[in-house]
Amino acid sequence: MTSTNSKASGKKAQPKKTVTSIISKAAKEAGNLIFSPKSKEVENRYSVPARLWKGFGQAGQKVFNGTMDQTIKNQEFINDPKAPKIPEAQWKCICWNIACSAAWEAKKI
């Protein structure tokens, strides 16, 4: 008989995602990115228009990428759990707005 218990099967149990764990991970990643040694260029992974991208500055660019990475894949932790799921195109727009706001704030630091 096969056991589904992670201890019995030798597999490490995946930690449960919580809002706090997601925010902590994003903050840690953003901190590492912002305060890491400056590189020549930050990859524009989300095709931000060049003028806007350059206006963020390097710290803002890193924050934009990190914010998009975390918000796009975690809709269920950001919105009210009782709210209906937002369609993908609309959710990406919301994430974009959040990431832009975060990038502009990072530029002020």
LINGIUR-V254059 format. One record per residue. N is the residue number from 1. RES is the residue in one small letter. NEAR is the number of other ideal C-beta (glycine too) atoms within 12 Angstrom. Layout:
n = [N;N]
res = [RES;RES]
near = [NEAR;NEAR]
This chain:
n = [1;2;3;4;5;6;7;8;9;10;11;12;13;14;15;16;17;18;19;20;21;22;23;24;25;26;27;28;29;30;31;32;33;34;35;36;37;38;39;40;41;42;43;44;45;46;47;48;49;50;51;52;53;54;55;56;57;58;59;60;61;62;63;64;65;66;67;68;69;70;71;72;73;74;75;76;77;78;79;80;81;82;83;84;85;86;87;88;89;90;91;92;93;94;95;96;97;98;99;100;101;102;103;104;105;106;107;108;109]
res = [m;t;s;t;n;s;k;a;s;g;k;k;a;q;p;k;k;t;v;t;s;i;i;s;k;a;a;k;e;a;g;n;l;i;f;s;p;k;s;k;e;v;e;n;r;y;s;v;p;a;r;l;w;k;g;f;g;q;a;g;q;k;v;f;n;g;t;m;d;q;t;i;k;n;q;e;f;i;n;d;p;k;a;p;k;i;p;e;a;q;w;k;c;i;c;w;n;i;a;c;s;a;a;w;e;a;k;k;i]
near = [5;6;10;10;11;12;10;11;11;9;11;8;12;8;12;10;18;13;19;13;17;26;20;16;22;31;20;16;22;31;18;15;30;30;17;15;10;14;12;8;11;27;19;22;17;26;14;24;13;11;9;21;26;18;18;33;22;28;27;32;37;37;37;42;35;36;40;35;25;31;33;28;19;24;26;20;21;24;19;12;11;7;11;12;14;19;11;13;11;15;24;20;18;23;30;25;18;28;35;29;21;33;37;22;20;29;23;13;18]
